Amino acid sequence: MQGEELTIGEHEVIVSHTDVKGKILYANSVFCKYAGYEMEELLGQPHNIIRHPDMPKAVFKLFWQRVLNGESIYAYVKNRKKNGDYYWVKGFTTPIMKNGQVSHILSYRKKITDFQRDMIEGIYRDLVNYERSHSVDESLAYLVNFLAERNMTYDEMVDRLSEDKQVTNADSLQIDQKGYLFDHIIFREHITHHVDMGHTDIEVTKPCCCRFGKFVEASSGKDFTKHPEWKNVDRYHKDVHGKLQEYVDVAQKSADRTRLKSINQEIKDDTEKMFHSLEELIRDDTKKIFGSLNKVINEYA
Ligand SMILES: Cc1cc2nc3c(=O)[nH]c(=O)nc-3n(C[C@H](O)[C@H](O)[C@H](O)COP(=O)(O)O)c2cc1C
């Protein structure tokens, strides 16, 4: 029977130390509180005393590979209290080396956000299912390969989920978001600068001639263009270029400073809106990737 989910306090850190086999040598009071054991009950016990059955074996396999190799690792972990309640944490575990050998291992855990928990819970659930009919090595290889195909290492996946800001997956969409934004800012500056210098022979490149415009053209028919935000991206992009053209036209005809100022502001606003829509789209795509990981694993299970 599934117990209740416990919420870790904002400032609480759950600490434990073990030997190289994972036998508990130290646990702080916060650890004891969430594990539901007295300190004396924990000392000398194997660390899997708090293991939750919803945790995939593959994660612990990777965990031990890394730690025994002298490397640190971050992991999202669901742990079980003695009475069946459970709690989610992000743990940082690091080995302490002595004469080139791991002598003991330290672990620090903090609470995670609901978003992180929802994402990782789905992945773990499906890995656990997969492990019912596959070896732990197959399960780990599957996870690692699946992420690799999407330009993500395990560590990058953890990083993406770790900060409570938007989780983006621009790499997998091959979108150089920052670069495209930079291009548009520079281009606007370039145009206004030329106008200010009194140049009259300014040509404004068409949307298809900018790097992002080329990307937009090449994206035609791709899956992510079916996302509702894509229409906005496309529209704002056309508006930005249209307004740049207008800026030049106004400058050359009347040089109406007030009008120029307001067009400039509109270009800034549209650029911002364009990249905001793009970010929304990328965020949803990230969710879809995690969703499809679950789907693919289910098909194999
Ligand atoms: C320092 C350290 C901290 C650990 N922390 C946890 C933990 O919080 N939860 C957990 O289930 N396993 C933790 N483990 C891993 C356990 O030793 C064990 O590998 C895991 O619970 C899987 O158990 P199993 O091999 O019986 O399936 C930790 C290991 C070490 C060395």
The ligand as an SDF file (V2000), in Angstrom:
LIG
                    3D

 31 33  0  0  0  0  0  0  0  0999 V2000
   26.0970    7.5130    0.3350 C   0  0  0  0  0  0  0  0  0  0  0  0
   24.9580    6.7040   -0.2350 C   0  0  0  0  0  0  0  0  0  0  0  0
   23.6810    7.2110   -0.1940 C   0  0  0  0  0  0  0  0  0  0  0  0
   22.6030    6.4820   -0.6990 C   0  0  0  0  0  0  0  0  0  0  0  0
   21.3590    7.0260   -0.6160 N   0  0  0  0  0  0  0  0  0  0  0  0
   20.2980    6.2870   -1.0150 C   0  0  0  0  0  0  0  0  0  0  0  0
   18.9780    6.7700   -0.8580 C   0  0  0  0  0  0  0  0  0  0  0  0
   18.7510    7.8930   -0.4140 O   0  0  0  0  0  0  0  0  0  0  0  0
   17.9690    5.9520   -1.2370 N   0  0  0  0  0  0  0  0  0  0  0  0
   18.1800    4.7150   -1.7640 C   0  0  0  0  0  0  0  0  0  0  0  0
   17.2040    4.0150   -2.0620 O   0  0  0  0  0  0  0  0  0  0  0  0
   19.4280    4.2530   -1.9510 N   0  0  0  0  0  0  0  0  0  0  0  0
   20.4820    4.9960   -1.5990 C   0  0  0  0  0  0  0  0  0  0  0  0
   21.7410    4.5170   -1.7920 N   0  0  0  0  0  0  0  0  0  0  0  0
   21.9340    3.2940   -2.5970 C   0  0  0  0  0  0  0  0  0  0  0  0
   21.7170    2.0300   -1.7890 C   0  0  0  0  0  0  0  0  0  0  0  0
   22.9490    1.6510   -1.2390 O   0  0  0  0  0  0  0  0  0  0  0  0
   21.2240    0.8890   -2.7140 C   0  0  0  0  0  0  0  0  0  0  0  0
   22.1280    0.6900   -3.7710 O   0  0  0  0  0  0  0  0  0  0  0  0
   19.8500    1.1560   -3.2860 C   0  0  0  0  0  0  0  0  0  0  0  0
   18.9340    1.4480   -2.2610 O   0  0  0  0  0  0  0  0  0  0  0  0
   19.3570   -0.0220   -4.1160 C   0  0  0  0  0  0  0  0  0  0  0  0
   19.1490   -1.1000   -3.3110 O   0  0  0  0  0  0  0  0  0  0  0  0
   19.0970   -2.5840   -3.8710 P   0  0  0  0  0  0  0  0  0  0  0  0
   20.4280   -2.8810   -4.4510 O   0  0  0  0  0  0  0  0  0  0  0  0
   18.7600   -3.4340   -2.7190 O   0  0  0  0  0  0  0  0  0  0  0  0
   18.0490   -2.5910   -4.9490 O   0  0  0  0  0  0  0  0  0  0  0  0
   22.8280    5.2190   -1.2950 C   0  0  0  0  0  0  0  0  0  0  0  0
   24.1270    4.7180   -1.3360 C   0  0  0  0  0  0  0  0  0  0  0  0
   25.1820    5.4510   -0.8480 C   0  0  0  0  0  0  0  0  0  0  0  0
   26.5650    4.9010   -0.9430 C   0  0  0  0  0  0  0  0  0  0  0  0
  1  2  1  0
  2  3  1  0
  2 30  2  0
  3  4  2  0
  4  5  1  0
  4 28  1  0
  5  6  2  0
  6  7  1  0
  6 13  1  0
  7  8  2  0
  7  9  1  0
  9 10  1  0
 10 11  2  0
 10 12  1  0
 12 13  2  0
 13 14  1  0
 14 15  1  0
 14 28  1  0
 15 16  1  0
 16 17  1  0
 16 18  1  0
 18 19  1  0
 18 20  1  0
 20 21  1  0
 20 22  1  0
 22 23  1  0
 23 24  1  0
 24 25  2  0
 24 26  1  0
 24 27  1  0
 28 29  2  0
 29 30  1  0
 30 31  1  0
M  END
$$$$
